Amino acid sequence: MDVVNQLVAQGQFTVLKQPLGFIKILQWIFAIFAFSTCGSYSGMFKMSVECKNRTESDLSIEVEFEYPFRLHQVYFDATTCKGSSEERLFLVGDYSSSAEFFVTIAVFSFLYSMAALSVYCFVLEKYRENCKGAQIDFVVSAVFAFMWLVSSCAWAKGLSDVKTATDPERVITLISACDEPENRCREVHDPKVSGLNTSVAFGFINLILWIGNLWFVFKETGWMSALSGTYVPSQEKQPAPDSFAQGGYAQQDPYAGSQGGYQPEYGQQQGGYSEEGGYSQGYEQQQQQQQQQQQQQPTSFSNQM
């Protein structure tokens, strides 16, 4: 009990409330329903043969069959309406392959779902490490989804053949005494195949669950980011902009002109008047800057000497 308590204490059971874990529980449950309804089935039907001589009649001919539906091995004894002699007859068909395949897929789905739930609850961090666990889970889930499709379709066809082979009206045609017009043959009890119909329904429900689970497992694989283009590759070294090519910021020299001297800039046309009839303030400021520049030029020339 201590070991169980430690495992429970270390478990991360919140994942069972998420779609990834909750759908796994449904897969586990419906897998049990699928193989139990098919693998535990046994059916029976009855027929009666009324001979012209009533003492030779057999009013209760019971035929029993069960999983895995090897009907060619199922036999019954029927009267021949010729004294006390009887004939042994066998049903027609062997549908064990589709039935056993269906049950096998259900059993393995049950086992895998139980193992996946254990991983989700106890080693979820390792499951999500490098997304390898999720990728393996996605591939296995895709295989099981395909297997459920194949097995459910195969078993649906096999069940249809089983119903035909166990139809009392069809089986009556195998009895030689029923070929005589003076004898009367009829069915007494039809086989109940509601459990087998349910197994086919559970098979397709499992198919829907496994296909739906693929989306939630796919989101854990990390492939979505690669497909959506959010993967960020290693950044390449970008070339330096042109402004840094000369080893510093490129600054404009306000005093550099096309003729190598100071070129004043006017806010408006030189000598022009403002709308109020006076010279513009921008022109006056530029004249002051020109005078200061002329005063600085002799000083810089003496320094050069």
C-alpha positions as a Markdown table, in Angstrom:
| # | Residue | x | y | z |
|---|---|---|---|---|
| 1 | Met | 0.0 | 0.0 | 0.0 |
| 2 | Asp | 2.9 | 2.4 | 0.7 |
| 3 | Val | 4.2 | 1.9 | -2.9 |
| 4 | Val | 0.7 | 2.6 | -4.3 |
| 5 | Asn | 0.3 | 5.7 | -2.1 |
| 6 | Gln | 3.7 | 7.0 | -3.3 |
| 7 | Leu | 2.7 | 6.5 | -6.9 |
| 8 | Val | -0.6 | 8.3 | -6.3 |
| 9 | Ala | 1.2 | 11.1 | -4.6 |
| 10 | Gln | 3.7 | 11.6 | -7.4 |
| 11 | Gly | 1.0 | 11.3 | -10.1 |
| 12 | Gln | -0.2 | 14.2 | -12.2 |
| 13 | Phe | -3.8 | 13.4 | -12.5 |
| 14 | Thr | -4.8 | 16.9 | -13.7 |
| 15 | Val | -4.0 | 15.7 | -17.3 |
| 16 | Leu | -7.0 | 13.4 | -17.1 |
| 17 | Lys | -9.2 | 16.5 | -17.1 |
| 18 | Gln | -7.6 | 17.7 | -20.3 |
| 19 | Pro | -8.7 | 16.4 | -23.7 |
| 20 | Leu | -5.4 | 14.4 | -24.1 |
| 21 | Gly | -6.1 | 12.3 | -21.0 |
| 22 | Phe | -9.9 | 12.3 | -21.0 |
| 23 | Ile | -10.2 | 10.9 | -24.5 |
| 24 | Lys | -7.7 | 8.2 | -23.5 |
| 25 | Ile | -10.0 | 7.2 | -20.8 |
| 26 | Leu | -12.9 | 6.9 | -23.3 |
| 27 | Gln | -10.8 | 4.9 | -25.6 |
| 28 | Trp | -9.9 | 2.5 | -22.7 |
| 29 | Ile | -13.6 | 2.1 | -21.8 |
| 30 | Phe | -15.0 | 1.6 | -25.3 |
| 31 | Ala | -12.3 | -0.8 | -26.1 |
| 32 | Ile | -13.5 | -3.0 | -23.3 |
| 33 | Phe | -17.1 | -2.7 | -24.6 |
| 34 | Ala | -16.0 | -3.6 | -28.1 |
| 35 | Phe | -14.1 | -6.9 | -27.3 |
| 36 | Ser | -16.5 | -7.9 | -24.5 |
| 37 | Thr | -19.7 | -7.6 | -26.6 |
| 38 | Cys | -18.1 | -9.6 | -29.5 |
| 39 | Gly | -15.8 | -12.0 | -27.8 |
| 40 | Ser | -18.3 | -13.2 | -25.2 |
| 41 | Tyr | -21.2 | -13.8 | -27.6 |
| 42 | Ser | -23.1 | -17.0 | -27.9 |
| 43 | Gly | -26.4 | -17.5 | -29.7 |
| 44 | Met | -29.0 | -20.1 | -30.4 |
| 45 | Phe | -32.0 | -20.6 | -32.7 |
| 46 | Lys | -34.7 | -23.3 | -32.9 |
| 47 | Met | -36.5 | -25.0 | -35.8 |
| 48 | Ser | -39.2 | -27.6 | -36.0 |
| 49 | Val | -39.9 | -30.4 | -38.5 |
| 50 | Glu | -43.4 | -31.9 | -38.6 |
| 51 | Cys | -43.4 | -35.1 | -40.5 |
| 52 | Lys | -46.4 | -36.7 | -42.1 |
| 53 | Asn | -46.1 | -39.3 | -39.5 |
| 54 | Arg | -46.2 | -37.2 | -36.3 |
| 55 | Thr | -44.3 | -39.8 | -34.3 |
| 56 | Glu | -41.2 | -39.1 | -36.5 |
| 57 | Ser | -41.5 | -35.3 | -36.0 |
| 58 | Asp | -38.9 | -33.2 | -34.2 |
| 59 | Leu | -40.4 | -29.9 | -32.9 |
| 60 | Ser | -37.3 | -28.6 | -31.2 |
| 61 | Ile | -34.1 | -28.6 | -33.1 |
| 62 | Glu | -31.7 | -26.3 | -31.3 |
| 63 | Val | -28.6 | -24.9 | -33.0 |
| 64 | Glu | -26.0 | -23.1 | -30.8 |
| 65 | Phe | -23.1 | -21.0 | -32.1 |
| 66 | Glu | -20.6 | -18.6 | -30.5 |
| 67 | Tyr | -17.5 | -16.6 | -31.0 |
| 68 | Pro | -15.3 | -16.9 | -33.1 |
| 69 | Phe | -18.1 | -18.0 | -35.5 |
| 70 | Arg | -16.5 | -21.0 | -37.1 |
| 71 | Leu | -20.0 | -22.0 | -38.3 |
| 72 | His | -18.7 | -24.8 | -40.5 |
| 73 | Gln | -17.9 | -26.6 | -37.3 |
| 74 | Val | -21.4 | -26.2 | -35.8 |
| 75 | Tyr | -23.7 | -29.1 | -36.5 |
| 76 | Phe | -27.1 | -30.3 | -35.5 |
| 77 | Asp | -29.1 | -33.5 | -35.9 |
| 78 | Ala | -32.4 | -33.4 | -37.8 |
| 79 | Thr | -35.0 | -36.0 | -38.5 |
| 80 | Thr | -35.4 | -37.4 | -41.9 |
| 81 | Cys | -39.1 | -38.4 | -41.4 |
| 82 | Lys | -38.1 | -41.9 | -42.4 |
| 83 | Gly | -38.4 | -43.9 | -39.2 |
| 84 | Ser | -36.1 | -43.0 | -36.4 |
| 85 | Ser | -33.1 | -42.2 | -38.5 |
| 86 | Glu | -31.5 | -38.7 | -38.2 |
| 87 | Glu | -29.0 | -36.8 | -40.3 |
| 88 | Arg | -26.2 | -34.6 | -39.1 |
| 89 | Leu | -25.9 | -31.2 | -40.8 |
| 90 | Phe | -23.4 | -28.4 | -40.6 |
| 91 | Leu | -23.8 | -24.7 | -40.9 |
| 92 | Val | -22.0 | -22.9 | -43.7 |
| 93 | Gly | -19.2 | -20.4 | -43.4 |
| 94 | Asp | -16.1 | -19.5 | -41.4 |
| 95 | Tyr | -16.2 | -15.9 | -40.1 |
| 96 | Ser | -13.6 | -16.2 | -37.4 |
| 97 | Ser | -10.9 | -14.1 | -39.2 |
| 98 | Ser | -12.9 | -10.9 | -39.1 |
| 99 | Ala | -14.2 | -11.5 | -35.6 |
| 100 | Glu | -10.8 | -12.4 | -34.2 |
| 101 | Phe | -9.2 | -9.5 | -35.9 |
| 102 | Phe | -11.8 | -7.1 | -34.4 |
| 103 | Val | -11.3 | -8.5 | -30.9 |
| 104 | Thr | -7.5 | -8.4 | -31.2 |
| 105 | Ile | -7.5 | -4.7 | -32.2 |
| 106 | Ala | -9.9 | -4.0 | -29.3 |
| 107 | Val | -7.6 | -5.8 | -26.8 |
| 108 | Phe | -4.5 | -4.1 | -27.9 |
| 109 | Ser | -6.2 | -0.7 | -27.9 |
| 110 | Phe | -7.3 | -1.4 | -24.3 |
| 111 | Leu | -3.7 | -2.3 | -23.3 |
| 112 | Tyr | -2.2 | 0.7 | -25.1 |
| 113 | Ser | -4.7 | 3.1 | -23.7 |
| 114 | Met | -3.9 | 1.8 | -20.2 |
| 115 | Ala | -0.2 | 2.2 | -20.8 |
| 116 | Ala | -0.6 | 5.7 | -22.2 |
| 117 | Leu | -2.7 | 6.8 | -19.2 |
| 118 | Ser | 0.1 | 5.5 | -16.9 |
| 119 | Val | 2.6 | 7.6 | -18.9 |
| 120 | Tyr | 0.4 | 10.7 | -18.8 |
| 121 | Cys | 0.0 | 10.4 | -15.0 |
| 122 | Phe | 3.5 | 9.5 | -13.9 |
| 123 | Val | 6.1 | 10.4 | -16.5 |
| 124 | Leu | 4.5 | 13.3 | -18.3 |
| 125 | Glu | 7.7 | 15.3 | -18.2 |
| 126 | Lys | 9.6 | 12.6 | -20.0 |
| 127 | Tyr | 6.7 | 12.2 | -22.4 |
| 128 | Arg | 7.1 | 15.9 | -23.5 |
| 129 | Glu | 10.9 | 15.9 | -23.4 |
| 130 | Asn | 12.1 | 16.7 | -26.9 |
| 131 | Cys | 8.6 | 15.8 | -28.1 |
| 132 | Lys | 9.8 | 12.3 | -28.9 |
| 133 | Gly | 7.2 | 10.6 | -26.6 |
| 134 | Ala | 4.4 | 12.6 | -28.2 |
| 135 | Gln | 5.6 | 11.8 | -31.7 |
| 136 | Ile | 5.7 | 8.1 | -31.0 |
| 137 | Asp | 2.2 | 8.4 | -29.4 |
| 138 | Phe | 0.9 | 10.1 | -32.6 |
| 139 | Val | 2.3 | 7.4 | -34.9 |
| 140 | Val | 0.8 | 4.6 | -32.8 |
| 141 | Ser | -2.5 | 6.4 | -32.5 |
| 142 | Ala | -2.6 | 6.9 | -36.3 |
| 143 | Val | -2.0 | 3.1 | -36.7 |
| 144 | Phe | -4.7 | 2.2 | -34.3 |
| 145 | Ala | -7.2 | 4.6 | -36.0 |
| 146 | Phe | -6.5 | 2.9 | -39.3 |
| 147 | Met | -6.8 | -0.6 | -37.7 |
| 148 | Trp | -10.1 | 0.4 | -36.1 |
| 149 | Leu | -11.4 | 1.4 | -39.5 |
| 150 | Val | -10.3 | -1.8 | -41.2 |
| 151 | Ser | -11.4 | -4.1 | -38.4 |
| 152 | Ser | -14.8 | -2.4 | -37.9 |
| 153 | Cys | -15.6 | -2.6 | -41.6 |
| 154 | Ala | -14.5 | -6.2 | -41.8 |
| 155 | Trp | -16.5 | -7.2 | -38.8 |
| 156 | Ala | -19.6 | -5.4 | -40.0 |
| 157 | Lys | -19.4 | -7.4 | -43.2 |
| 158 | Gly | -18.6 | -10.6 | -41.3 |
| 159 | Leu | -21.6 | -10.0 | -39.0 |
| 160 | Ser | -23.9 | -9.6 | -42.0 |
| 161 | Asp | -22.7 | -13.0 | -43.2 |
| 162 | Val | -23.2 | -14.5 | -39.8 |
| 163 | Lys | -26.8 | -13.3 | -39.7 |
| 164 | Thr | -27.4 | -14.8 | -43.1 |
| 165 | Ala | -25.8 | -18.2 | -42.2 |
| 166 | Thr | -27.7 | -18.5 | -39.0 |
| 167 | Asp | -31.1 | -17.5 | -40.4 |
| 168 | Pro | -33.4 | -20.4 | -39.5 |
| 169 | Glu | -35.3 | -20.0 | -42.9 |
| 170 | Arg | -32.0 | -20.5 | -44.7 |
| 171 | Val | -30.9 | -23.4 | -42.5 |
| 172 | Ile | -34.2 | -25.2 | -43.0 |
| 173 | Thr | -33.3 | -25.6 | -46.7 |
| 174 | Leu | -30.4 | -27.8 | -45.6 |
| 175 | Ile | -32.8 | -30.4 | -44.1 |
| 176 | Ser | -33.7 | -33.0 | -46.6 |
| 177 | Ala | -37.1 | -33.8 | -44.9 |
| 178 | Cys | -38.2 | -30.2 | -45.6 |
| 179 | Asp | -38.0 | -30.9 | -49.3 |
| 180 | Glu | -41.0 | -33.2 | -49.1 |
| 181 | Pro | -44.3 | -31.3 | -49.5 |
| 182 | Glu | -46.1 | -33.4 | -46.9 |
| 183 | Asn | -43.7 | -32.4 | -44.2 |
| 184 | Arg | -43.9 | -29.0 | -42.6 |
| 185 | Cys | -40.8 | -27.1 | -41.4 |
| 186 | Arg | -40.7 | -23.7 | -39.7 |
| 187 | Glu | -38.6 | -21.6 | -37.4 |
| 188 | Val | -39.3 | -21.4 | -33.7 |
| 189 | His | -36.8 | -19.0 | -32.4 |
| 190 | Asp | -34.5 | -16.5 | -34.1 |
| 191 | Pro | -31.0 | -15.8 | -32.8 |
| 192 | Lys | -30.5 | -12.6 | -30.8 |
| 193 | Val | -27.7 | -10.6 | -32.4 |
| 194 | Ser | -28.3 | -7.3 | -30.7 |
| 195 | Gly | -25.0 | -7.7 | -28.8 |
| 196 | Leu | -23.1 | -8.2 | -32.0 |
| 197 | Asn | -24.8 | -5.1 | -33.5 |
| 198 | Thr | -23.6 | -3.2 | -30.5 |
| 199 | Ser | -20.1 | -4.4 | -30.9 |
| 200 | Val | -20.0 | -3.0 | -34.5 |
| 201 | Ala | -21.3 | 0.3 | -33.1 |
| 202 | Phe | -18.6 | 0.3 | -30.4 |
| 203 | Gly | -16.0 | -0.4 | -33.2 |
| 204 | Phe | -17.0 | 2.8 | -35.1 |
| 205 | Ile | -17.2 | 4.8 | -31.9 |
| 206 | Asn | -13.6 | 3.7 | -31.2 |
| 207 | Leu | -12.7 | 4.8 | -34.7 |
| 208 | Ile | -14.1 | 8.3 | -34.0 |
| 209 | Leu | -12.3 | 8.5 | -30.7 |
| 210 | Trp | -8.9 | 7.6 | -32.1 |
| 211 | Ile | -9.2 | 9.9 | -35.0 |
| 212 | Gly | -10.3 | 12.7 | -32.7 |
| 213 | Asn | -7.4 | 12.0 | -30.4 |
| 214 | Leu | -4.9 | 12.5 | -33.2 |
| 215 | Trp | -5.4 | 16.2 | -33.1 |
| 216 | Phe | -4.6 | 16.6 | -29.4 |
| 217 | Val | -1.6 | 14.3 | -29.7 |
| 218 | Phe | -0.4 | 16.2 | -32.7 |
| 219 | Lys | -0.4 | 19.5 | -30.7 |
| 220 | Glu | 2.1 | 17.8 | -28.3 |
| 221 | Thr | 4.5 | 16.7 | -31.1 |
| 222 | Gly | 5.9 | 20.2 | -31.9 |
| 223 | Trp | 5.2 | 19.7 | -35.6 |
| 224 | Met | 2.5 | 22.4 | -35.5 |
| 225 | Ser | 5.1 | 25.2 | -34.9 |
| 226 | Ala | 7.2 | 23.9 | -37.8 |
| 227 | Leu | 4.2 | 23.8 | -40.2 |
| 228 | Ser | 2.9 | 27.2 | -39.1 |
| 229 | Gly | 6.2 | 28.8 | -39.7 |
| 230 | Thr | 6.9 | 29.9 | -36.2 |
| 231 | Tyr | 10.2 | 28.1 | -36.1 |
| 232 | Val | 13.0 | 30.7 | -35.7 |
| 233 | Pro | 16.2 | 29.7 | -37.4 |
| 234 | Ser | 19.6 | 30.8 | -36.3 |
| 235 | Gln | 20.0 | 34.5 | -37.0 |
| 236 | Glu | 22.6 | 35.5 | -39.6 |
| 237 | Lys | 25.0 | 38.4 | -39.0 |
| 238 | Gln | 23.5 | 41.4 | -40.7 |
| 239 | Pro | 25.9 | 43.8 | -42.6 |
| 240 | Ala | 26.5 | 47.2 | -40.9 |
| 241 | Pro | 24.5 | 50.1 | -42.3 |
| 242 | Asp | 26.2 | 52.6 | -44.6 |
| 243 | Ser | 26.2 | 55.2 | -41.9 |
| 244 | Phe | 28.7 | 53.1 | -39.9 |
| 245 | Ala | 30.9 | 52.2 | -42.9 |
| 246 | Gln | 33.3 | 55.1 | -42.2 |
| 247 | Gly | 33.7 | 54.2 | -38.6 |
| 248 | Gly | 31.2 | 56.6 | -37.1 |
| 249 | Tyr | 28.0 | 58.4 | -37.5 |
| 250 | Ala | 27.7 | 60.4 | -40.7 |
| 251 | Gln | 26.9 | 64.0 | -39.7 |
| 252 | Gln | 26.3 | 66.8 | -42.1 |
| 253 | Asp | 28.6 | 69.7 | -41.9 |
| 254 | Pro | 26.4 | 72.8 | -41.9 |
| 255 | Tyr | 29.4 | 74.8 | -43.2 |
| 256 | Ala | 30.2 | 72.4 | -46.1 |
| 257 | Gly | 29.0 | 73.6 | -49.5 |
| 258 | Ser | 29.6 | 72.7 | -53.1 |
| 259 | Gln | 32.2 | 75.4 | -53.4 |
| 260 | Gly | 34.1 | 74.6 | -50.2 |
| 261 | Gly | 32.8 | 77.7 | -48.3 |
| 262 | Tyr | 29.9 | 78.6 | -46.2 |
| 263 | Gln | 26.7 | 78.6 | -48.0 |
| 264 | Pro | 23.9 | 80.3 | -46.2 |
| 265 | Glu | 20.4 | 79.0 | -46.3 |
| 266 | Tyr | 17.5 | 81.3 | -46.2 |
| 267 | Gly | 14.2 | 80.4 | -44.8 |
| 268 | Gln | 12.6 | 82.5 | -47.6 |
| 269 | Gln | 13.8 | 84.2 | -50.7 |
| 270 | Gln | 16.9 | 86.5 | -50.2 |
| 271 | Gly | 15.9 | 90.1 | -49.7 |
| 272 | Gly | 12.3 | 89.2 | -49.6 |
| 273 | Tyr | 9.7 | 90.7 | -47.4 |
| 274 | Ser | 7.4 | 88.9 | -45.0 |
| 275 | Glu | 3.7 | 89.2 | -45.3 |
| 276 | Glu | 3.9 | 92.1 | -42.7 |
| 277 | Gly | 6.4 | 94.1 | -44.8 |
| 278 | Gly | 9.6 | 93.4 | -42.9 |
| 279 | Tyr | 12.6 | 91.2 | -43.5 |
| 280 | Ser | 12.3 | 87.6 | -42.3 |
| 281 | Gln | 13.9 | 86.7 | -39.0 |
| 282 | Gly | 15.6 | 83.7 | -40.5 |
| 283 | Tyr | 17.6 | 86.0 | -42.8 |
| 284 | Glu | 18.8 | 88.1 | -39.9 |
| 285 | Gln | 20.0 | 85.1 | -37.9 |
| 286 | Gln | 21.9 | 83.7 | -40.9 |
| 287 | Gln | 23.7 | 87.1 | -41.3 |
| 288 | Gln | 24.8 | 87.0 | -37.7 |
| 289 | Gln | 26.1 | 83.4 | -38.1 |
| 290 | Gln | 28.1 | 84.6 | -41.2 |
| 291 | Gln | 29.7 | 87.4 | -39.3 |
| 292 | Gln | 30.8 | 85.0 | -36.5 |
| 293 | Gln | 32.3 | 82.7 | -39.0 |
| 294 | Gln | 34.3 | 85.4 | -40.6 |
| 295 | Gln | 35.7 | 86.4 | -37.2 |
| 296 | Gln | 36.7 | 82.7 | -36.5 |
| 297 | Gln | 38.6 | 82.2 | -39.8 |
| 298 | Pro | 41.6 | 84.5 | -39.0 |
| 299 | Thr | 42.1 | 82.7 | -35.7 |
| 300 | Ser | 42.1 | 79.3 | -37.3 |
| 301 | Phe | 44.5 | 80.6 | -39.9 |
| 302 | Ser | 47.0 | 81.8 | -37.3 |
| 303 | Asn | 46.8 | 78.5 | -35.5 |
| 304 | Gln | 47.8 | 76.7 | -38.7 |
| 305 | Met | 50.8 | 79.0 | -39.1 |
